[in-house]
Each structure stands twice: as C-alpha cells, then as structure tokens.
Amino acid sequence: MRPFIYSRADASAAAVRQAAVSAVSHVSAPIQYLAGGTTLLDLMKLDVMRPAEVIDIKRLSDPAMRQIEVTADGLRLGALATMAEAADHPAIKRDYPVLAQSLTLAASQQLRNMASLGGNVLQRTRCPYFRDVSYTNCNKRIPGSGCAALDGVNRQHAVLGSSSACIASYPGDWAQALVALGARVDTLRGSGPGGMAFADLHREPGNTPHIETALEPGELITAFLIPAGPHTRRSLYLKIRERESYEFALASAAVALDLNGDTVRDVRIAVGGVATKPWRATEAERHLTGKVLDEAAAKRAGELAFAGAVGLTHNAFKIQLGQETVARALLQARALEV
C-alpha cells in the first residue's frame, strides 16, 4: 500500500469541504472517502487505487446518515447504515423483500456488518485484469491502454452495456434492486445538496470506462430514497452463481410485480452479473404490462431483457442463462403469497 494522508471528518458538510480543499492540493491523485472500507482497502493493498488522501467518514455526527426510516411514501436509508442493518430490518424484509434478499445474498455476514450502503453501490469491478496491476492494458486503470479482457479470459464479464474499451461487469447485487424499484440517491456537493435517479448514478463505459459514476469529485452520497408502491411486496432477488456460499453473480434478476389475478398491472425488472452497470430491462417490462404472466410471457420477457446482448469467447453462455434467470424470477414472484 502506498503512503497517503489520513484525516477524519465529524460532519458530512465538513467532509465535503475537506475533500474540495484537498482536491486542489492533490490534482493528480483522487481523494477517497472511507466508510466500511471493504472495497477501498482491498484495492489500495492491490495498488489499484492510489488515493493521495483518505477521509474517514465512519464517525460522522449526522444522525440521518445512519437512519433507516419507513413511511407511507417509502424508505429513506442513510448511506452509512450497514448492509446488515438494512437486510435485517423487519419492515424492509416484509414490504421490500427484494432489497433485503439482494443484501443478504451480496456478501458474508462479516462483510455485511462492516460495509455501508453508500460504499456498496460504489464497489468496483472484479475483472482480474483491473485488479492485477501486472496487466498494463486496462482502460479503467490506465485510460487509453486497451482492454485485456476482450481477447483474454472473459467468463465473468458483461454481455450488456459493454464497449470496445471495456467489458467489465458491475459486481453488486443491491444496486439491481434499487434500479428496479426506481430509487433516488441524495448527495452532498461543495455547492450544496444534490441528487439524481439511482439509474443515472452509474455510467456505461463507452470510451471513458475510468469514469464510472455521475458523481462530481468529492460528492458524497447521503441517502437512498425508495418509493412505496403496490409492487414492492411481491418482489424477489434471484442470484445464479458458481456456488451457494458467498460468490458474485453469473446472472441475477431483481423483479417486483403488481398483479390483478394473473394479469400484470406493473412490473419492474433489473439484471445483474451480466452488465457494465445496474441494468433495468425496460423493454421486457413494457412487453409484460397488461398481459397474463404465464411461462410463455415470462420466457419472452427474458429474451427481451437480453436484446442487444453481445457475448464473447467465454461469456456467451450468460445470454441464455440471463434469459432463463429473468423468466424464473418472474414466475417465482407470481407464486408469492402477499
């Protein structure tokens, strides 16, 4: 691990001000916030991330940053609440099961106890060419250097949203549930409060895969807002992986349904393990709305969710696997008693 300046902030506004001041002094190296540290510290040890300064925000005095609030309008989850706190919250498990399940399946209990919700959505890819600095051709680490995965071992890589510059998949689980439920993220910038639809937080790689989010330098995620709706109770997260113990997804689906009998009034679908960012399957949703949800409709929705998918030497199997994962998740959600 390389030398860095360590500092601690007592309040969110102070942390953002400190990041702004530090950014002027360290133009050539990024400033990073430290919460749970479950991704940042790993990547610093691997020499992948080399921040000039780390600002510790674990002990911020702002109560709202840690609170989980449930109202008739929906959920507000502070960004410093842990994955475990949200996954184990009775109201979330009852009324928003897709959120609780995606958190539980995302990591070991030890990691869920440490990792913050804000840090979770900002975790970086597990592409081995990104995480191993002996590979010099990784556009995420070294812009313009190329993408070793294109002609390398790419079994874990994306089939949706990729580009000629990067095919690294987004590794998270909870983000799929957030994008499916139409969540919003609140932030704090140097200029004041900010925010955006969660679907706009992550960027497709295009020609600039090193720019992964829409956050400004030093912008701090403060909360997640999830609107209530008749679809949230009939929801689930289905994760297909190499092994049942802690593992990243080969393909996953977050679905939420509002049914009138077997007819779909509203449906939300997002897929994971297969895309460069949290990926919402809007064409599949449009196809299902107003139709009877049977096996044929679920299968067609799975096919539409992967329209435009591009497979390579080792990851082409993900297209069919993803299609079947979406169909299976929809049928399992239909069968739920709510």
C-alpha positions in Angstrom: 0.0 0.0 0.0 1.3 3.4 -0.9 1.6 6.3 1.5 -1.5 8.5 1.9 -2.8 11.3 4.1 -5.4 10.1 6.6 -7.9 12.5 8.0 -11.3 12.2 9.8 -14.4 14.3 9.3 -17.0 14.9 12.0 -19.9 16.0 9.8 -20.9 15.4 6.2 -20.6 19.1 5.2 -17.2 19.3 6.7 -16.1 16.1 4.9 -17.2 17.6 1.5 -15.4 20.9 2.3 -12.3 19.0 3.2 -12.4 16.9 0.0 -12.7 20.1 -2.0 -9.7 21.7 -0.3 -7.7 18.5 -0.6 -8.5 18.1 -4.3 -6.8 21.4 -5.0 -3.6 20.2 -3.3 -3.7 16.7 -4.9 -4.7 17.4 -8.5 -3.0 14.3 -9.9 -4.5 11.8 -7.4 -8.1 11.3 -6.2 -9.5 11.9 -2.8 -11.4 8.9 -1.4 -14.0 8.6 1.4 -13.6 5.7 3.8 -16.7 4.2 5.4 -16.7 0.4 5.8 -13.6 0.1 3.7 -14.4 -3.3 2.4 -13.6 -2.4 -1.2 -11.3 0.6 -0.9 -8.8 -1.0 1.4 -8.6 -4.1 -0.8 -7.9 -2.1 -3.9 -5.3 0.1 -2.1 -3.5 -3.1 -1.0 -3.5 -4.3 -4.6 -2.1 -1.0 -5.7 -5.1 -0.5 -8.0 -6.4 2.6 -6.1 -3.8 5.1 -5.1 -5.5 8.0 -3.3 -3.4 10.9 -2.1 -5.8 11.4 0.8 -8.4 9.2 2.6 -11.1 11.0 4.5 -12.7 8.8 7.2 -16.4 9.3 7.4 -17.3 6.4 9.6 -17.9 8.6 12.7 -19.9 11.4 11.1 -22.2 13.0 13.6 -25.1 13.4 11.2 -27.8 11.0 12.5 -29.7 11.0 9.2 -26.6 9.3 7.6 -27.3 6.2 9.7 -31.1 6.1 10.0 -33.5 3.8 8.3 -36.9 5.5 8.0 -40.1 3.8 6.9 -43.1 5.9 5.9 -46.2 5.5 3.9 -44.3 7.1 1.0 -41.4 4.7 1.0 -38.0 4.2 2.5 -35.2 6.5 3.4 -31.9 4.7 4.0 -28.9 6.7 5.3 -25.8 6.0 3.3 -23.8 5.0 6.4 -26.4 2.4 7.5 -24.7 -1.0 7.1 -25.8 -3.7 4.7 -26.7 -5.9 7.8 -28.9 -3.2 9.3 -31.0 -2.8 6.1 -31.1 -6.6 5.4 -32.4 -7.4 8.9 -34.9 -4.6 9.2 -38.3 -6.1 9.7 -40.2 -3.6 7.5 -37.8 -4.0 4.7 -38.0 -7.8 4.8 -41.8 -7.6 4.9 -42.6 -4.8 2.4 -39.4 -4.6 0.2 -38.1 -8.2 0.2 -36.1 -7.7 -3.0 -33.9 -5.2 -1.1 -33.4 -7.5 1.9 -32.6 -10.5 -0.2 -30.2 -8.7 -2.5 -28.2 -7.5 0.5 -28.2 -10.9 2.2 -27.0 -12.6 -0.9 -24.4 -10.0 -1.7 -21.8 -10.8 1.0 -20.8 -12.8 4.0 -22.2 -11.8 7.4 -18.9 -10.3 8.4 -18.8 -8.0 5.4 -22.5 -7.0 5.8 -21.7 -5.9 9.3 -18.9 -3.6 8.1 -20.0 -2.4 4.6 -22.0 0.8 4.3 -24.9 1.1 1.8 -23.2 4.1 0.2 -20.0 2.2 -0.3 -21.8 -0.9 -1.5 -23.2 0.8 -4.6 -19.8 2.2 -5.5 -17.9 -1.1 -5.4 -15.7 -1.6 -8.4 -15.5 -4.4 -10.8 -13.9 -7.8 -10.0 -12.3 -8.0 -13.5 -9.0 -9.7 -12.9 -7.3 -7.5 -15.4 -8.4 -4.5 -13.5 -7.4 -5.9 -10.1 -3.9 -7.1 -11.2 -1.6 -4.2 -12.0 0.8 -6.5 -13.8 -1.6 -6.1 -16.7 -0.9 -2.8 -18.3 -3.8 -2.8 -20.8 -6.8 -1.9 -18.7 -8.7 1.2 -19.6 -10.2 1.5 -16.2 -6.8 1.9 -14.5 -4.9 3.4 -17.4 -7.1 5.3 -19.8 -6.2 4.5 -23.4 -4.2 1.4 -22.7 -6.7 -1.1 -24.1 -8.8 -3.9 -22.6 -7.1 -7.2 -21.9 -10.4 -9.0 -21.3 -11.6 -8.6 -24.9 -9.2 -11.3 -26.0 -8.5 -12.8 -22.6 -10.4 -14.9 -20.1 -13.8 -13.1 -20.0 -16.2 -15.6 -18.5 -17.2 -13.2 -15.7 -17.6 -10.2 -18.0 -20.6 -8.2 -19.3 -22.8 -9.0 -22.3 -24.9 -5.8 -21.9 -23.7 -2.3 -22.0 -20.1 -3.1 -23.0 -17.9 -1.3 -25.5 -14.7 -1.8 -27.4 -13.0 0.0 -24.5 -14.3 -2.2 -21.6 -16.4 -5.3 -20.9 -16.0 -5.4 -17.1 -19.2 -6.3 -15.3 -20.7 -4.4 -12.4 -20.3 -6.8 -9.4 -23.0 -5.6 -7.0 -26.4 -7.1 -6.1 -28.3 -4.4 -4.1 -28.0 -1.9 -6.9 -30.1 -4.1 -9.1 -32.9 -4.0 -6.6 -32.6 -0.2 -6.3 -32.7 0.4 -10.0 -35.7 -1.9 -10.4 -37.6 -0.1 -7.7 -36.9 3.3 -9.2 -34.8 4.6 -6.3 -33.3 8.0 -5.9 -29.9 8.9 -4.4 -29.3 12.0 -2.4 -25.9 13.6 -2.3 -23.9 16.5 -0.9 -21.6 18.6 -3.1 -19.5 21.6 -2.4 -22.3 23.7 -3.9 -24.9 22.1 -1.6 -27.4 19.2 -1.6 -27.7 17.3 -4.9 -29.1 14.0 -6.1 -30.3 12.0 -9.0 -32.3 9.0 -10.0 -30.3 5.9 -9.0 -30.5 4.7 -12.6 -28.3 7.7 -13.6 -25.6 7.2 -10.9 -23.6 4.6 -12.9 -22.3 5.2 -16.4 -21.8 2.8 -19.3 -18.1 2.6 -20.2 -18.3 4.0 -23.7 -14.8 5.4 -24.5 -14.2 6.5 -20.9 -14.5 3.4 -18.7 -12.4 5.0 -16.0 -15.3 7.4 -15.3 -17.7 5.0 -13.6 -20.3 7.3 -12.0 -22.0 10.7 -12.4 -20.7 11.9 -9.0 -18.6 15.0 -9.0 -15.2 14.8 -7.3 -15.8 14.9 -3.6 -19.5 14.5 -3.9 -20.8 12.4 -1.0 -23.8 10.0 -1.1 -26.0 10.7 1.9 -29.2 8.6 1.4 -31.3 6.4 -0.8 -35.0 7.0 -1.3 -37.2 4.1 -2.4 -40.8 5.0 -3.3 -43.6 2.8 -1.9 -45.9 1.0 -4.3 -48.2 -2.0 -4.7 -45.4 -3.9 -6.5 -42.8 -3.8 -3.7 -44.2 -6.7 -1.5 -44.4 -9.1 -4.4 -40.7 -8.8 -5.2 -37.6 -11.0 -5.0 -33.9 -11.3 -6.0 -32.7 -14.4 -7.8 -29.0 -14.9 -7.9 -27.3 -17.6 -10.0 -23.7 -18.2 -9.0 -20.9 -20.9 -9.1 -21.6 -21.9 -5.5 -24.2 -21.3 -2.9 -21.8 -19.7 -0.4 -20.5 -16.1 -0.8 -19.9 -15.6 -4.5 -20.5 -13.0 -7.2 -23.4 -13.5 -9.7 -23.0 -15.1 -13.1 -26.6 -13.8 -13.7 -29.2 -12.3 -11.4 -32.6 -10.7 -11.6 -34.4 -8.3 -9.3 -38.2 -8.3 -10.0 -41.2 -6.7 -8.5 -44.8 -7.3 -9.6 -48.3 -5.8 -9.2 -50.9 -8.3 -10.4 -54.6 -8.3 -11.0 -55.2 -12.1 -10.8 -52.5 -13.3 -13.3 -52.5 -10.1 -15.3 -49.6 -7.7 -14.9 -50.5 -4.2 -13.8 -47.0 -3.1 -13.1 -43.6 -4.9 -13.3 -40.0 -3.9 -12.6 -37.1 -6.0 -13.8 -33.3 -5.4 -13.4 -30.5 -7.8 -14.2 -27.1 -8.2 -12.7 -23.8 -10.1 -13.2 -24.2 -9.5 -16.9 -23.9 -5.8 -17.5 -21.4 -3.0 -17.1 -23.8 -1.1 -14.7 -27.0 -1.9 -12.8 -29.3 -2.7 -15.8 -33.0 -2.2 -16.0 -34.9 -4.3 -18.6 -37.4 -1.7 -19.7 -38.4 -3.5 -23.0 -39.2 -6.6 -21.0 -41.3 -4.6 -18.6 -43.3 -3.0 -21.5 -43.9 -6.3 -23.0 -45.4 -7.8 -19.8 -47.6 -4.9 -18.7 -51.2 -5.7 -19.3 -50.6 -9.3 -20.2 -51.2 -12.6 -18.4 -48.0 -13.7 -16.7 -47.6 -17.3 -17.8 -44.5 -19.3 -18.8 -44.6 -18.1 -22.4 -44.8 -14.4 -21.4 -42.0 -14.9 -18.8 -39.8 -16.5 -21.4 -40.4 -13.7 -23.9 -39.6 -11.1 -21.2 -36.3 -12.9 -20.6 -35.4 -12.8 -24.3 -36.3 -9.1 -24.5 -34.2 -8.3 -21.4 -31.2 -9.5 -23.3 -32.0 -8.0 -26.7 -28.7 -6.5 -28.0 -26.5 -8.6 -25.7 -23.1 -9.4 -27.1 -21.3 -12.5 -26.0 -17.6 -13.2 -26.4 -15.4 -16.4 -26.3 -16.1 -17.3 -22.7 -19.2 -15.4 -21.6 -21.7 -16.0 -24.4 -23.4 -18.6 -22.1 -24.6 -15.7 -19.9 -27.1 -14.6 -22.5 -29.2 -17.8 -22.3 -28.5 -18.1 -18.5 -29.7 -14.5 -18.0 -32.8 -15.0 -20.1 -33.8 -18.1 -18.0 -33.0 -16.3 -14.8 -35.4 -13.5 -15.6 -38.1 -15.9 -16.6 -37.7 -18.0 -13.4 -37.6 -14.9 -11.2 -40.9 -13.6 -12.7 -42.6 -17.0 -12.2 -41.4 -17.2 -8.6 -42.6 -13.7 -7.9 -46.0 -14.6 -9.4 -46.3 -17.5 -7.0 -45.6 -15.4 -3.8 -48.3 -15.0 -1.3 -48.6 -11.3 -0.4 
